[in-house]
Amino acid sequence: MSLAHDTAVWFSKSYGLFYLIGLSVAVLVYTYWPSNKQHFDKAADSILRDEDRPWR
């Protein structure tokens, strides 16, 4: 294998790793951001709210 191929493979693996780490950090920051707590709590409660109603 040539040096150019090895360099391209190394760059693509590194870029993919850093891309996935950055994406994971962005998702965690969005999830635990204080202003989103009310939205997520409402979504969690809305599933349970319909559970006791009779089926039509």
C-alpha positions in Angstrom: 0.0 0.0 0.0 1.2 3.5 -0.7 1.7 6.3 1.7 -1.1 8.3 0.2 -3.6 5.4 0.8 -2.4 4.9 4.4 -2.8 8.6 5.0 -6.3 8.7 3.5 -7.3 5.7 5.6 -5.9 7.3 8.8 -7.6 10.6 8.1 -11.0 9.0 7.4 -10.9 6.9 10.5 -9.8 9.9 12.7 -12.4 12.1 11.1 -15.2 9.5 11.6 -14.1 9.1 15.3 -14.1 12.8 16.0 -17.4 13.3 14.1 -19.1 10.6 16.2 -17.7 11.9 19.4 -18.8 15.4 18.5 -22.3 14.2 17.6 -22.6 12.3 20.9 -21.5 15.4 22.9 -24.1 17.5 21.0 -26.9 15.1 21.7 -26.0 14.9 25.4 -25.8 18.7 25.7 -29.2 19.0 24.0 -30.7 16.3 26.2 -29.4 17.7 29.5 -29.9 21.4 28.7 -32.0 22.9 31.5 -34.6 24.6 29.1 -35.4 21.2 27.5 -36.3 19.5 30.7 -39.9 20.7 30.6 -40.3 19.4 27.0 -38.9 16.0 27.8 -41.0 15.7 31.0 -44.1 16.6 29.1 -43.3 13.9 26.4 -42.7 11.3 29.1 -46.0 12.1 30.9 -48.1 12.2 27.7 -47.5 8.5 27.2 -48.7 7.6 30.7 -51.6 10.0 30.6 -53.5 8.0 28.0 -52.9 4.7 29.6 -55.9 4.6 32.0 -58.5 5.7 29.4 -60.8 3.0 28.0 -60.3 1.9 24.5 -62.8 3.1 21.9 
